Amino acid sequence: MTDVVGKLWGFCHTLRHDGIDYGDYIEQITYLLFLKMANEKGVEVPAGCDWAKLRDKSGTEVTDHYFDVLRTLGRQPGILGDIYAGAQSRFNNPVNLKRLVNLIDETEWTSLGVDVKAEAYEGLLDKAASEGKKGAGQFFTPRVLIKSMVRCLKPDPRAHPHFTIADPACGTGGFLVAAYEWLMFITNKVLERELAKRVARKTYYGSELVARPRRMALMNLFLHGVEPQIELQDTIDAGSTSIKFDVILANPPFGTKGANQAPDRDDFTVSTSNKQLNFLQHFLTVLKPGGRAGVVLPDNCLFADQAGEVFKVLTEDCNLHTVLRLPRGTFTPYSQGVKANVIFFTKGEPTTKVWIFDARTNVPGITKKDRPLTEEHFAEFEKCYGDDPNGRSKRKPSQSKDDRWRSFSIEEVEGKGFKLDGFKWLKEESADDADELQEPEELAADALADLKAAFTEIEDVLKMLEQESVA
């Protein structure tokens, strides 16, 4: 698997000189890899679109033929049309396209086994996100964090015959893949036939605004043996769905882009232009009664003006039982400087107590090379969270040796205006040791994040004043 990834990734650097960026490269591999595996499995494709025909072309014929193949496949029904919808060739140089076709042709992909080929593809996604940086944050959540959230929520389709799992902001499908991999781990990859069929086609759902990460998510899950239902749409504008979900795992996109106005949604209690708070309200509408969720939210969603209003509704309709305050730099290098949290809640019963785990204070910031994010960062939290996915395990502050685990009553939460950022009990120790000081770029990123949050607040106040003056 490492050899395959290394070989394919090495060629990417050559293509960079041809104007093909990291994301474009993985997208083209997606198109070609699907065709190669269809050929290996004897899957029928439209006439003239088979792998052998493409492989045997050379010179300008290969680029012309490739263009025609993509256009034809994009019109097909099912997952074939989903993966190739709107597909375009990024190759101007036929020599480079021919070389990539030959590289992919060298490997018998279907003989690698599900795990290996899926890991190879995810390895390429990871490299593209890490080295591309620009725009990577829109569809990348650290694998370590995703797996920790999945272990806490235990999204087990065996619970009942209509069990569904969703990520309404799915990017390249990391949460859905991890949920499926967790199931394979706890079952030793042995599923009864009807269950296996349901898991493969009627369990995993998603939505994604951008075509490229969506097609990568489809390919990612397809390589794991799953054909998910992932819509290409603006989740918030699309409104509620007819299908409700038992588990939601999500990291709504950070930032304020596309959040200029409050959406026109009758099912939203609070009218706000804050994108993450709107995603949170959306999750409340699409969760089944008794359904549970784990959601990544930046700090500003815990203290923004209307955060209190949204969290008041959340605590009335759901048991917001757990908050994990993530280490600084968790999203390095993709969204450096973003401070974030994970909130866990179950729909259908009001909150009486919120447990908060502080994995940030006096924890050295995450860096790409010297201090990478590891499972150890969340090991103590997972023990404190307990085995019950709905947060009902017996809990006590002494479970954390460093006093990182405390509970607060709903009355205390209400006293803070439902703004959970106000609960900080650990004091940041002075960083006298130069090795413990944040890097200048980390400090700058922190300051920039705070400024952006403040700017968003000012914009909201101005809009409110404008509306009042018009009225």
C-alpha positions in Angstrom: 0.0 0.0 0.0 2.8 2.4 0.9 4.5 1.6 -2.4 1.3 2.3 -4.4 0.7 5.6 -2.6 4.4 6.6 -3.0 4.4 5.9 -6.7 1.2 7.7 -7.4 2.0 10.7 -5.2 5.5 11.0 -6.7 4.0 11.6 -10.1 1.9 14.4 -8.7 4.9 16.6 -8.3 5.6 16.3 -12.0 2.1 17.3 -12.8 2.3 20.4 -10.6 4.5 21.9 -13.4 1.6 21.2 -15.8 -0.7 23.3 -13.7 -2.5 20.4 -12.0 -2.9 21.0 -8.3 -3.1 18.4 -5.5 -6.9 18.3 -5.4 -7.2 18.1 -9.2 -4.7 15.2 -9.2 -6.7 13.1 -6.7 -9.9 13.9 -8.7 -8.3 12.6 -11.9 -7.1 9.5 -10.0 -10.7 8.9 -8.8 -12.0 8.9 -12.4 -9.2 6.5 -13.7 -9.2 4.2 -10.7 -12.9 3.6 -10.9 -12.6 2.7 -14.6 -9.6 0.3 -13.9 -11.5 -1.5 -11.1 -14.6 -1.8 -13.3 -12.5 -3.4 -15.9 -11.0 -5.9 -13.4 -14.4 -6.8 -12.0 -16.0 -7.1 -15.4 -18.5 -4.4 -14.7 -20.3 -3.2 -17.8 -19.7 0.5 -18.8 -21.0 2.4 -21.8 -19.6 1.4 -25.1 -16.2 3.0 -25.8 -15.6 3.9 -22.1 -13.8 0.8 -21.0 -10.3 0.8 -19.5 -8.7 -1.1 -22.3 -9.7 1.4 -24.9 -8.3 4.3 -22.9 -5.1 2.4 -22.1 -4.4 1.6 -25.7 -4.7 5.2 -26.9 -1.6 7.4 -27.2 -0.7 10.9 -28.3 -3.5 13.5 -28.6 -5.9 10.6 -29.1 -5.7 9.8 -25.4 -6.7 13.2 -24.2 -9.5 13.5 -26.7 -10.8 10.0 -25.8 -10.5 10.7 -22.1 -12.6 13.9 -22.5 -15.3 11.9 -24.3 -15.3 9.1 -21.7 -15.8 11.6 -18.8 -18.7 13.3 -20.6 -20.4 10.0 -21.3 -20.0 8.6 -17.8 -21.3 11.7 -16.2 -24.7 11.1 -17.9 -25.1 7.5 -16.4 -27.5 6.6 -13.6 -26.4 5.5 -10.1 -23.0 5.8 -8.4 -21.3 5.8 -11.9 -23.1 9.1 -12.8 -22.6 10.5 -9.3 -18.8 10.0 -9.4 -18.5 11.4 -12.9 -21.1 14.2 -12.7 -19.6 17.4 -14.1 -16.2 15.6 -14.5 -13.6 17.4 -16.6 -10.1 16.5 -17.7 -7.3 18.6 -16.3 -4.7 17.2 -18.6 -3.3 19.4 -21.4 -0.2 17.2 -22.0 -1.1 13.8 -23.4 2.2 12.4 -22.2 1.3 13.0 -18.6 -2.2 11.5 -18.9 -0.7 8.4 -20.6 1.9 8.0 -17.9 -0.8 8.2 -15.1 -2.9 5.6 -17.0 0.1 3.3 -17.1 0.9 3.9 -13.4 -2.6 2.9 -12.4 -2.6 0.0 -14.9 0.5 -1.5 -13.2 -1.6 -2.5 -10.1 -4.3 -5.1 -9.9 -6.4 -3.0 -7.6 -9.2 -5.4 -6.8 -6.7 -8.0 -5.7 -5.4 -5.7 -3.0 -8.4 -6.3 -0.8 -10.8 -3.7 0.6 -8.5 -2.5 3.4 -5.4 -1.9 1.3 -7.0 -0.1 -1.6 -9.1 2.0 0.7 -6.1 2.9 2.8 -4.1 3.7 -0.4 -6.8 6.1 -1.5 -7.1 7.7 2.0 -3.4 8.1 2.0 -3.6 10.1 -1.2 -6.4 12.2 0.3 -4.4 12.9 3.4 -1.4 13.9 1.4 -3.5 16.2 -0.8 -5.0 17.9 2.3 -1.6 18.2 4.0 0.4 19.5 1.2 -2.3 21.5 -0.6 -3.1 23.5 2.5 -5.2 26.0 0.6 -8.8 25.0 0.9 -7.9 21.7 2.6 -9.8 22.8 5.8 -13.0 22.7 3.9 -13.1 18.9 3.8 -10.4 17.7 6.3 -10.8 16.7 9.9 -7.9 15.0 11.7 -8.3 11.2 11.5 -7.3 10.8 15.2 -10.2 13.1 16.3 -12.7 11.4 14.0 -11.9 8.0 15.4 -12.2 9.2 18.9 -15.6 10.7 18.3 -16.8 7.5 16.6 -15.6 5.4 19.6 -17.6 7.6 21.9 -20.8 7.6 19.9 -20.7 3.9 18.8 -22.8 4.2 15.5 -23.9 0.5 15.4 -26.4 -0.3 12.6 -27.3 -3.6 14.4 -29.4 -1.6 16.9 -32.5 -1.8 14.7 -33.4 -2.4 11.0 -33.7 1.3 10.0 -30.5 2.6 11.7 -29.0 5.5 9.8 -25.7 7.5 10.1 -25.2 10.9 8.6 -22.7 13.7 8.0 -24.5 16.7 6.5 -21.2 18.4 5.8 -19.3 15.3 4.8 -16.3 16.6 2.7 -14.4 13.5 1.6 -16.3 11.2 3.9 -13.9 10.8 6.8 -16.6 10.5 9.5 -18.7 8.0 7.4 -15.6 5.9 6.6 -14.6 5.8 10.2 -18.1 4.8 11.3 -18.0 1.9 8.9 -14.5 0.9 9.9 -15.5 0.9 13.5 -18.4 -1.5 12.7 -16.0 -3.8 10.8 -13.6 -3.8 13.8 -16.2 -4.7 16.5 -17.8 -7.4 14.3 -14.5 -8.8 13.0 -15.9 -8.0 9.5 -18.6 -10.6 9.8 -22.1 -9.4 9.1 -25.2 -11.5 8.4 -26.2 -11.2 4.8 -29.2 -9.0 5.1 -27.4 -6.7 7.5 -24.4 -6.4 5.2 -26.7 -5.5 2.3 -28.4 -2.8 4.4 -25.1 -1.4 5.7 -23.7 -1.2 2.2 -26.6 0.8 0.7 -29.1 2.1 3.3 -27.1 3.2 6.3 -24.6 6.0 5.4 -25.8 9.4 4.3 -24.2 12.7 3.6 -24.4 16.1 2.0 -21.7 18.2 0.5 -21.7 21.6 -1.1 -18.6 21.2 -3.4 -18.6 18.7 -6.2 -14.9 17.6 -5.8 -14.9 16.5 -2.2 -18.3 14.8 -2.8 -17.0 12.7 -5.6 -14.0 11.8 -3.4 -16.3 10.8 -0.6 -18.2 8.6 -3.0 -15.0 6.9 -4.1 -13.6 6.7 -0.6 -16.7 4.8 0.7 -17.0 2.7 -2.5 -13.5 1.5 -2.0 -14.6 0.4 1.5 -17.4 -1.6 0.0 -20.2 1.0 0.7 -22.4 2.8 -1.7 -23.5 5.8 0.4 -26.2 8.3 -0.5 -24.4 11.7 -0.6 -26.3 14.7 -2.0 -24.6 17.6 -3.8 -26.3 20.5 -2.1 -26.2 23.4 0.3 -27.4 21.6 3.4 -28.8 24.6 5.1 -30.7 26.0 2.1 -32.0 22.5 1.1 -33.9 22.3 4.4 -34.9 19.3 6.5 -34.9 15.8 5.0 -37.5 13.1 4.8 -35.0 10.7 6.2 -34.1 11.2 9.9 -30.9 9.9 11.5 -29.9 7.9 14.5 -26.4 9.3 14.6 -24.9 12.5 13.2 -21.1 12.9 13.1 -20.0 16.3 11.6 -17.5 19.1 11.4 -19.5 21.9 9.8 -17.2 24.2 7.7 -15.4 26.9 9.7 -15.5 30.5 8.7 -18.1 33.1 7.7 -18.0 32.6 3.9 -21.5 32.1 2.6 -23.0 33.3 5.9 -24.1 36.8 4.9 -27.7 36.3 5.9 -30.0 34.2 8.0 -31.5 31.3 6.1 -35.3 31.2 5.5 -36.1 28.1 7.5 -39.4 27.8 9.4 -37.9 24.9 11.4 -35.1 27.1 12.9 -36.0 28.7 16.2 -33.2 31.2 16.1 -32.6 33.5 13.1 -28.8 33.9 12.7 -26.2 34.3 10.0 -23.7 32.2 11.9 -23.1 29.2 9.7 -22.1 26.8 12.4 -25.0 27.7 14.6 -27.3 27.1 11.7 -25.8 23.7 11.1 -26.4 22.9 14.7 -30.1 23.9 14.4 -30.3 21.7 11.2 -28.9 18.7 13.1 -31.7 19.2 15.7 -34.3 18.9 12.9 -32.9 15.8 11.2 -32.0 13.8 14.3 -34.6 11.1 15.3 -36.0 11.2 18.8 -33.4 9.4 20.8 -30.8 10.1 18.2 -27.3 11.2 19.2 -24.7 13.5 17.7 -21.0 14.5 18.0 -20.3 17.9 16.4 -17.1 19.9 16.0 -17.6 23.6 16.7 -15.1 26.5 16.9 -14.9 28.5 20.1 -16.8 31.5 18.7 -19.9 29.2 18.5 -19.8 28.9 22.3 -19.7 32.7 23.0 -21.2 34.4 19.9 -24.2 36.7 20.6 -26.8 34.2 19.4 -24.9 31.1 20.7 -26.8 31.5 24.0 -30.2 31.4 22.2 -29.3 28.3 20.1 -27.8 26.5 23.1 -30.8 27.3 25.2 -33.0 25.5 22.6 -30.5 22.7 22.4 -30.5 22.1 26.1 -34.3 22.1 26.2 -34.7 19.6 23.4 -31.6 17.5 24.0 -29.3 16.2 26.7 -26.1 18.1 26.0 -24.1 15.8 28.2 -20.5 16.3 27.1 -18.2 19.0 25.7 -14.6 18.3 24.7 -12.3 21.4 24.6 -9.8 20.4 21.9 -6.0 21.1 22.1 -4.7 24.2 20.4 -3.6 23.5 16.9 -5.8 20.4 16.4 -6.4 21.4 12.8 -2.8 22.3 12.0 -1.8 22.7 9.3 -5.2 22.9 7.6 -6.9 25.6 9.7 -4.0 26.7 11.9 -5.0 28.8 15.0 -8.6 27.6 15.1 -9.7 26.8 18.6 -12.5 24.2 18.6 -14.6 21.9 20.7 -16.7 18.8 20.2 -20.2 18.7 21.7 -22.1 15.5 22.3 -25.9 15.4 22.7 -28.9 13.1 22.6 -32.3 14.3 21.3 -35.5 13.9 23.3 -34.6 14.7 26.9 -33.7 18.0 28.5 -30.2 18.7 29.8 -29.7 18.6 33.6 -25.9 18.5 33.7 -23.1 19.3 31.3 -19.7 17.6 31.7 -16.7 19.4 30.2 -13.3 18.0 29.5 -10.5 20.5 29.1 -7.9 19.0 26.7 -6.4 22.4 25.9 -5.2 24.3 29.0 -1.5 23.6 29.7 -1.3 21.1 26.8 1.5 22.0 24.3 0.0 23.2 21.0 -0.2 20.7 18.2 2.4 21.0 15.4 2.7 19.1 12.2 6.1 17.5 12.9 7.3 18.0 16.5 4.0 17.5 18.4 1.5 15.8 16.1 -2.0 15.0 17.2 -2.2 11.4 18.5 -4.7 9.0 20.1 -3.0 9.8 23.5 -4.5 13.3 23.4 -8.0 11.8 23.7 -7.3 8.6 25.7 -8.2 10.1 29.1 -11.2 11.9 27.7 -12.6 8.6 26.3 -12.2 6.9 29.6 -14.1 9.8 31.3 -16.8 9.7 28.6 -17.5 6.1 29.4 -19.0 3.2 27.4 -22.6 4.6 27.1 -22.8 6.5 23.8 -25.5 8.7 25.2 -23.3 9.9 28.1 -25.1 8.0 30.8 -22.1 6.2 32.2 -21.2 6.8 35.8 -19.0 9.9 35.9 -16.9 11.7 38.5 -14.3 14.4 38.4 -11.7 12.2 39.9 -11.5 10.2 36.6 -9.1 12.9 35.4 -5.8 13.1 37.3 -5.2 16.7 36.2 -8.7 18.0 37.1 -9.7 18.3 33.5 -13.1 16.8 34.0 -15.9 18.7 35.7 -19.7 18.9 35.5 -22.0 22.0 35.6 -25.7 22.0 36.4 -28.2 23.4 33.9 -28.7 26.2 36.4 -25.0 27.1 36.2 -25.2 27.0 32.4 -28.2 29.2 32.4 -26.4 31.6 34.7 -23.7 32.0 32.0 -26.4 32.8 29.4 -26.0 29.3 27.9 -22.5 30.3 26.7 -20.4 27.3 27.4 -17.1 29.1 26.7 -17.5 30.7 30.2 -16.6 27.5 32.1 -12.8 27.6 32.5 -11.4 26.4 35.8 -7.8 25.5 35.0 -5.3 28.3 35.0 -2.8 28.5 32.1 0.7 28.1 33.6 3.3 30.6 32.6 5.4 29.3 29.7 8.8 30.1 31.1 10.5 27.4 29.1 11.1 28.6 25.6 10.2 25.1 24.3 6.7 25.6 25.6 6.1 29.0 24.0 3.8 29.1 21.0 5.4 29.5 17.7 5.0 33.1 16.2 2.8 31.7 13.4 0.6 30.0 16.0 0.2 33.3 18.0 -0.5 35.2 14.8 -3.1 32.6 13.8 -4.7 32.8 17.3 -4.9 36.6 17.1 -6.4 36.4 13.6 -9.0 33.9 14.7 -10.0 36.2 17.6 -10.2 39.2 15.2 -12.4 37.3 12.7 -14.7 36.3 15.5 -14.9 39.9 16.8 -15.5 41.2 13.2 -18.4 38.7 12.8 -20.0 40.0 16.0 -19.7 43.6 14.8 -21.2 42.7 11.4 -24.2 41.1 13.2 -24.7 44.1 15.4 -24.6 46.4 12.3 -27.1 44.3 10.4 -29.4 44.4 13.5 -29.1 48.2 13.6 -29.8 48.4 9.9 -32.9 46.3 10.2 -34.2 48.4 13.1 -33.6 51.7 11.2 -35.5 50.3 8.2 -38.4 49.2 10.5 
